[in-house]
Amino acid sequence: MPVGDALQVESKGEAVAIFNVDGELFATQDRCTHGDWSLSEGGYLEGDIVECSLHMGRFCVRTGKVKAAPPCEPLKIYPIRIDGSDVFVDFDAGYLAP
């Protein structure tokens, strides 16, 4: 997965976006909390900030926190474990930023 790219994965009907930020992977819910829009397919990643292309809301993919309105609610974030070339997302351990 190239630096600056995003990929959608799904388990049990839940879509998660994996973002590559300078070689480090982060996982968040894939849907914008404001407009129900895919962040992996319809977003723009710059550094660790993803911008939703629907209404230009911004989120930090490291923390899930809102960085620019109109969204008010943070993204759920998920722990990732890397084993060689395999990436595992813990779908059951997703949480909202404090």
Summary of the structure (lengths in Angstrom):
residues: 98
radius of gyration: 12.2
end to end distance: 28.8
largest distance: 38.5
contacts: 303
relative contact order: 0.20
helix: 7%
strand: 50%
